[in-house]
Structure formats: C-alpha cells, structure tokens
C-alpha cells in the first residue's frame, strides 16, 4: 500500500484502476508496477498516487491523481507505459477497469 496522498486543491482528476490479477509472471509485474509509479511521478500534471491490495488473488485498487485531462491523456500515451499496458492485458490481469473522475470537493483530517 502506498502512503496516502495529502490534501489536494480541487478541482483535479482521479484515475481509479481496479484489477484482478492472473498468476502469470508476478515478479515481472511487481517490478513494472514500481517502475510505473516512478515514471508517473515524472509526468507533467501528476499529483500523487494511492493503492491498496490484499492477497494476490483478491481485487486491487490504485488511484492516481492528475491536474487535468490532458495530463491523463499524455500519461496514457507514454511509450513505456503503453508497453506495460499491453503486458497487463495479455499477461497480468484477468480483469481490469479504469474510471476517470473529476474531484470537485474533498475533506478529511488535517494530514
């Protein structure tokens, strides 16, 4: 699980990625997932990321936060990210879903 993202100033976008993994090549998946977090953090408009998972065969959720839709589109088209997307579809995921949401308001504790 990643460290929770602190307060962000709305409006911004959340990309919610839910997945159910196959048992194929887990080591390669873990290395690539870590690399994608590093790479996303280098992208213009990236605001942060949070993820949670249980056992390998249980659903996982990752939420990345972005300044605007153009930043999300640029991330989706990043060459290294596109290679990881294809491996995900062909090897690592039994199922996945991506949802893009506009965050208009947020609240919580002071952290």
HUVEN-V222168 format. One record per pair of residues at least 12 apart in sequence whose ideal C-beta (glycine too) atoms are under 10 Angstrom apart, sorted by the first residue. I is the first residue (numbers start at 1). J is the second residue. D is the distance in whole Angstrom. If there is no record, write none. Layout:
# HUVEN-V222168
i = [I;I]
j = [J;J]
d = [D;D]
This chain:
# HUVEN-V222168
i = [1;1;1;1;1;2;2;2;2;2;2;2;2;3;3;3;4;4;4;4;5;5;5;5;5;5;5;5;5;6;6;6;6;7;7;7;7;7;7;8;8;8;8;8;8;9;9;9;9;10;10;10;10;10;11;11;11;11;11;11;11;12;12;12;12;12;12;12;12;12;12;12;12;12;13;13;13;13;13;13;13;13;13;13;13;13;13;13;14;14;14;14;14;14;14;14;14;14;14;14;14;14;15;15;15;15;15;15;15;15;15;15;15;15;15;15;15;16;16;16;16;16;16;16;16;16;17;17;17;17;17;17;17;17;17;17;17;17;18;18;18;18;18;18;18;18;18;18;19;19;19;19;19;19;19;19;19;19;19;19;19;20;20;20;20;20;20;20;20;20;20;21;21;21;21;21;21;21;21;21;21;21;21;21;21;22;22;22;22;22;22;22;22;22;23;23;23;23;24;24;24;24;24;24;25;25;25;26;26;28;28;28;29;29;29;29;29;29;29;30;32;32;32;32;32;32;32;33;33;33;33;33;33;35;35;35;36;36;36;36;36;36;36;36;36;36;37;37;37;37;39;39;39;39;39;40;40;40;40;40;41;42;43;43;43;43;43;43;43;43;44;44;44;44;44;44;44;45;45;45;45;45;45;45;45;45;45;45;46;46;46;46;46;46;46;46;47;47;47;47;47;48;48;48;48;49;49;49;49;49;50;50;50;50;51;51;57;59;59;59;60;60;61;62;63;63;65;66;66;68;69;69;72;72;76;76;85]
j = [50;51;52;53;54;37;48;49;50;51;52;62;63;48;49;50;48;50;108;111;47;48;49;50;63;64;65;106;111;48;108;110;111;106;107;108;109;110;111;47;48;65;67;103;106;47;67;103;106;102;103;104;105;106;67;68;102;103;104;105;106;45;47;48;65;66;67;68;71;101;102;103;104;106;45;47;64;65;66;67;68;69;71;72;100;101;102;103;47;48;50;63;64;65;66;72;99;100;101;102;103;106;40;49;62;63;64;65;66;71;72;75;76;98;99;100;101;61;62;63;64;97;98;99;100;101;49;51;60;61;62;63;64;88;96;97;98;99;59;60;61;62;63;95;96;97;98;99;53;59;60;61;62;88;92;93;94;95;96;97;98;56;57;58;59;60;93;94;95;96;97;53;55;56;57;58;59;60;88;91;92;93;94;95;96;56;57;88;90;91;92;93;94;95;56;57;92;94;87;90;91;92;93;94;87;91;92;56;92;87;91;92;56;84;87;88;91;92;93;92;80;81;83;84;87;88;92;51;60;62;84;88;92;80;81;84;49;62;64;75;78;80;81;84;85;88;49;51;62;64;75;78;80;81;84;64;66;75;78;81;64;78;64;66;71;72;74;75;78;81;66;67;68;70;71;74;75;65;66;67;68;69;70;71;72;73;74;75;64;65;66;67;71;72;74;75;64;65;66;67;71;63;64;65;66;62;63;64;65;66;62;63;64;65;63;64;94;95;96;97;93;96;97;98;99;101;103;100;103;102;100;102;98;100;98;100;98]
d = [8;6;5;7;10;7;9;6;5;5;8;8;9;9;9;8;9;6;9;7;7;4;7;5;8;9;6;10;10;8;10;9;6;7;9;8;9;8;8;6;7;6;9;8;7;9;10;10;9;9;5;5;6;6;9;9;6;6;5;9;10;9;6;10;6;7;6;8;10;10;8;5;9;9;9;9;9;7;5;7;7;6;8;6;6;7;6;7;9;10;9;5;7;6;8;10;8;7;5;8;5;10;10;9;8;7;5;8;7;10;6;8;9;7;7;5;8;7;8;5;9;8;7;4;8;7;10;8;8;7;5;7;7;10;7;8;5;8;6;7;5;8;10;8;7;5;8;8;9;7;5;8;8;8;8;5;8;7;4;8;9;10;8;8;5;8;7;5;5;7;10;9;10;6;7;9;9;7;9;10;6;6;7;9;9;10;9;10;10;7;6;6;5;9;8;8;10;9;10;9;5;6;9;10;8;6;7;7;8;8;8;8;10;9;8;8;8;5;9;10;9;10;9;5;7;8;8;9;10;9;8;9;9;8;10;8;9;9;10;10;9;8;6;6;9;10;6;8;9;9;9;7;6;7;9;6;9;6;8;8;10;9;10;8;7;9;7;5;7;9;10;8;10;9;6;7;9;10;5;4;6;9;7;3;8;10;7;8;7;8;6;8;7;10;10;7;8;4;6;6;9;9;7;5;9;7;7;5;7;10;7;5;8;8;7;9;9;9;10;10;10;9;10;10;9;9;8;9;10;10;8;9;10;6;9;10;10]
